[in-house]
Amino acid sequence: MIIIVMGVSGSGKSTIGKLLADSLEWEFSDADAFHSPENVEKMRRGIPLSEADRMPWLQDLQTAIKHWLQENQNVVLACSALKDSYRQFLVLDSDRERIKLVYLKGSYELIQMRLQERHNHYMSEKLLNSQFYTLEEPLDTISMDIAQPPQLIVQNIRTALGI
């Protein structure tokens, strides 16, 4: 199974994803590691990515997901997956039973505060407006309120997935 932990930058995808993977004794992967150096530099300078910038990243993620499924690996993937079209690209209909989406939802104010406190990461609060503008909230996912403590979020995810 693959669990994609999604949401805007600062919602806690990496933190929750790592905690979830550790609790399940699964592999953890961060979609940030799939970005090209050019994309990282754009984001570091506060420039939102274009659709053309995102496509190679999405293709690499799709390839990784296919590989994990073929190898029957259990993976927690932290990935923004902000648009419905991105999620459809990553989660093919034939794989829906083996891929679960978890949406980390939080207020603009809470996420902005978190980003202001975060250091040594290329995604700054400058891009938060574009993240929320791009976000198409998913309807068919497990949704978690990020105002809760991380351990409780992980526990609630496991309960919702029955694992």
Residue pairs with C-beta under 8 A, 6 or more apart in sequence:
1 74
1 98
1 99
1 100
1 163
2 65
2 68
2 69
2 73
2 74
2 75
2 76
2 77
2 98
2 99
2 100
3 20
3 75
3 76
3 77
3 99
3 100
3 101
3 102
3 157
3 161
4 77
4 79
4 81
4 87
4 90
4 91
4 99
4 100
4 101
4 102
5 13
5 16
5 17
5 20
5 76
5 77
5 78
5 79
5 102
5 104
6 13
6 79
6 80
6 81
6 82
6 87
6 101
6 102
6 103
6 104
6 138
6 141
7 13
7 80
7 103
7 104
7 105
7 106
7 146
8 80
8 82
8 111
8 128
8 131
8 132
8 135
9 80
9 111
9 115
9 123
9 127
9 128
9 131
10 111
10 112
10 114
10 115
10 118
10 123
10 125
10 128
11 104
11 105
11 106
11 111
11 146
12 104
12 106
12 114
12 146
12 150
12 153
13 30
13 78
13 79
13 80
13 104
14 30
14 32
14 78
15 150
16 78
16 102
16 104
16 144
16 150
16 153
16 154
16 157
17 28
17 30
17 76
17 77
17 78
18 28
18 76
18 78
19 150
19 151
19 154
20 26
20 28
20 76
20 154
20 157
20 158
21 27
21 28
21 75
21 76
22 28
23 154
23 158
24 74
24 76
24 158
24 163
26 74
26 75
26 76
27 73
27 74
27 75
27 76
28 75
28 76
28 77
28 78
29 64
29 75
29 76
29 77
29 78
30 77
30 78
30 79
31 57
31 61
31 77
31 78
31 79
31 80
32 78
34 57
34 60
34 61
34 64
35 43
35 57
36 56
36 57
38 53
39 49
39 53
39 54
39 57
40 122
41 122
42 48
42 49
42 53
43 49
43 122
43 123
43 127
44 122
44 124
46 124
46 126
46 127
48 127
48 130
48 134
54 86
58 86
58 89
58 90
61 77
61 79
61 90
62 89
62 90
64 77
65 77
65 90
65 91
65 95
65 99
68 75
69 95
69 98
69 99
79 90
80 86
80 131
81 87
81 90
81 101
82 131
82 134
82 135
82 136
83 134
83 135
83 136
84 136
84 138
87 101
87 138
90 99
91 99
91 101
100 141
100 142
100 161
101 138
101 140
101 141
101 142
102 141
102 142
102 143
102 144
102 157
102 160
103 137
103 138
103 141
103 142
103 143
103 144
104 144
104 146
104 153
105 137
105 143
105 144
105 145
105 146
106 145
106 146
106 147
107 147
108 128
108 132
110 146
110 147
111 128
111 146
112 125
112 128
115 123
115 124
115 125
115 128
116 125
142 157
142 160
142 161
144 153
144 156
144 157
145 153
146 153
148 156
